[in-house]
């Protein structure tokens, strides 16, 4: 993946929104829709996500414009954590 990162640019200023899934016993309620917590830049949403307790991050996702190959329209918690690490190098 090192080659991909070196050649790829991620626009952390792109519009994005942080969403949270309704939960019960710290598990996503798949019978409900996630709701928006904040809207801002991808960078803002990554920072807000990373400020959440690690034990609850699986309840959040970021929605943004796809930026292939590194950014998809809906970013899972694992994807957001990886982007958070990468943004220091991009």
C-alpha positions as CSV (number, residue, x, y, z in Angstrom):
1,X,0.0,0.0,0.0
2,X,3.0,2.3,0.4
3,X,3.1,2.9,-3.4
4,X,-0.6,3.9,-3.4
5,X,-0.2,6.3,-0.6
6,X,2.8,7.9,-2.2
7,X,0.9,8.6,-5.4
8,X,-2.5,9.4,-3.9
9,X,-3.7,12.7,-2.6
10,X,-6.6,12.9,-0.1
11,X,-8.5,16.2,0.1
12,X,-9.0,16.5,3.9
13,X,-10.8,19.7,3.2
14,X,-13.6,17.9,1.3
15,X,-17.1,18.2,2.8
16,X,-18.0,15.3,5.1
17,X,-20.4,14.4,7.9
18,X,-19.9,12.2,10.9
19,X,-22.9,9.9,11.6
20,X,-23.7,7.7,14.6
21,X,-25.7,4.5,14.6
22,X,-28.4,4.2,17.3
23,X,-27.2,1.5,19.7
24,X,-28.3,-0.9,22.3
25,X,-25.8,-2.6,24.6
26,X,-23.0,-0.9,22.5
27,X,-24.2,-2.7,19.4
28,X,-25.5,-1.0,16.2
29,X,-29.3,-1.1,15.9
30,X,-29.5,-2.2,12.2
31,X,-33.3,-1.6,12.3
32,X,-32.6,2.2,12.6
33,X,-30.8,4.7,10.4
34,X,-27.6,6.4,11.5
35,X,-28.0,10.1,12.3
36,X,-25.7,13.1,11.6
37,X,-23.5,14.4,14.5
38,X,-21.5,17.0,12.7
39,X,-20.9,18.4,9.2
40,X,-17.7,19.9,8.2
41,X,-14.5,18.9,6.4
42,X,-13.1,15.4,6.3
43,X,-10.4,16.6,8.6
44,X,-13.0,17.9,11.1
45,X,-14.9,14.7,11.0
46,X,-11.8,12.5,11.5
47,X,-10.8,14.6,14.5
48,X,-14.3,14.4,16.0
49,X,-14.3,10.6,15.4
50,X,-10.9,10.2,17.0
51,X,-12.1,12.1,20.1
52,X,-14.7,9.4,20.7
53,X,-13.9,6.6,23.2
54,X,-12.2,3.7,21.4
55,X,-14.9,1.3,22.7
56,X,-17.7,3.2,20.9
57,X,-16.0,4.1,17.6
58,X,-17.6,1.2,15.8
59,X,-20.9,3.0,16.2
60,X,-19.7,5.9,13.9
61,X,-19.0,6.4,10.2
62,X,-18.0,9.3,8.0
63,X,-19.9,10.0,4.8
64,X,-18.1,12.1,2.2
65,X,-17.4,12.2,-1.6
66,X,-15.4,9.2,-2.7
67,X,-11.7,9.9,-3.5
68,X,-10.4,6.6,-5.0
69,X,-8.5,4.6,-4.1
70,X,-8.2,5.7,-0.4
71,X,-11.5,7.3,0.4
72,X,-14.9,5.6,-0.1
73,X,-18.3,7.4,0.3
74,X,-18.9,5.7,3.7
75,X,-15.9,5.3,5.9
76,X,-16.1,2.6,8.6
77,X,-14.4,3.1,11.9
78,X,-11.4,1.0,10.8
79,X,-11.0,3.1,7.7
80,X,-11.2,6.3,9.6
81,X,-8.5,5.2,12.0
82,X,-6.3,4.3,9.1
83,X,-6.9,7.7,7.4
84,X,-6.1,9.4,10.7
85,X,-2.7,7.7,10.7
86,X,-2.1,8.5,7.0
87,X,-3.1,12.2,7.2
88,X,0.2,12.9,9.0
89,X,2.1,11.6,6.0
90,X,-0.1,12.9,3.1
